[in-house]
Amino acid sequence: QVELVESGGGSVQPGGSLRLSCKASGNIFGISAMGWYRQAPGKRRGLVARITDAGSTSYADSVKERFTISRDNAENTMYLQMNNLSPEDTAVYYCNADVLINVGYVPLWGQGTQVTVSS
């Protein structure tokens, strides 16, 4: 089996920080681009940040200068450091990755991890 698993979500007060992790496991041969998405109740799922296999990054305007995406290719793991969180960041955060398996590259999604920012 091949899967992505997110972890690190939870509840935090405004101004606080969280670090999300996404680890790919199974019979994989490599990972190309990866990204973090989020979806709040009643809202569309939207891109938060993405990172290529070479380490190039991009961010949604709403999280620039607050969030940092990174990856550890040796561990097939991606991270999202979230600082200065606000209630508007409350959402389910999903990991996405283009994973190379025996039949080629396929897009995979994690199960999501809840982030709640409230006082």
N, C-alpha and C positions, 0 to 999 in steps of 0.2 A: 504494500500500500504506500501511496505517496500523499503527504498532507502537509499543510501549513498550520501551525498552532501559535496563536497569540497569547501573551501573558503580560502582566504588569498593570492592568487596569485597576480602578478602584475609585474611592471617594476622596476628594481633596478640597480644601478651602480656596477661595479666590486668591490668586497670587502664588499658590503652591506649585509643585512640580511632580511629574510622574515620568517614568521611563518604561515604554512599551517594548516588548521583544516579540519577534516572529521567527520561528525556527522551522525550516523545512526538513522533513525526514522521509525515509524510504529509499527505494532504488532509483536515485536520481544521479544524473551525470554532470549537471551544472545548472546554474541559474543566471538568466539574463537580467533584464530590468526588474526591479521590485518597487512597490509603492504602498503607502498607507492611505486609506480612504476612511471616511466617517459618515455616519447617517444618524441624524437626530429624529425623534418622533415627528411624523408628518412632513419631513423634508426629504429631498433627494439625496442619494449617496453621492458624495463629491470627493475629489482628489484633495488630499492634504499635502503630501510630499512624495517624491519619487527619486530613485537613485538607479543609475545604470550599473552594469557590471564593472565598468571602469571607474566608478565613483563619482560621476557627474550628478549633481543634485538640482532639483527644482522644487518650489514651494508655492502653495496657494498664498495669495496676498494676505489673507486673514491670519496666517500663522508665521509669516516672515519675521525674522529677528526674535522669535520666541521658541520655535521648534527647530530641532536639528535631526536630520535623518542620517543614518550610517549603516554600514554592513560589515560583517566579518565573513568573507568568502570561505575561509577554511572551516568555519563552523556552520555554514549555510544559514546564517542568522542575520536579521535586520533589526535595527533599533529605531525608536523615535523618542528623543529626549524632548519633553514638553515643559517649558518654563513659563512663569507668569500666567498661569491658567485663569480663565474667566468662565463664568456660567455659559457663555456662548460656545465654549468648547465641549460642553456636555453632549455625548453621542456614543454610539457603538463604533469602535474603531476596528477596521478590517485590514488584514494584510493581503496583498496581492503579489504574485510573482509569476514570471514566465520561466517554467521549469523544464529542463531537458530530461526526458525520459526515453525509453527505448523506441518509441514511435515518433519522436521529435519534440519540439517545444509545445507545451500546453500551458494555458493560463490557469492558475489555481488561486483559490480564495480560502482564507482562514475562517474560523467560526465566529470571530469577533470577540472583542473584549470591551466591557462597559467602562466608560470614564464619566464620572459625575463630579461637577464642580459647583459647590454651593456652600453658603455660610450657615 
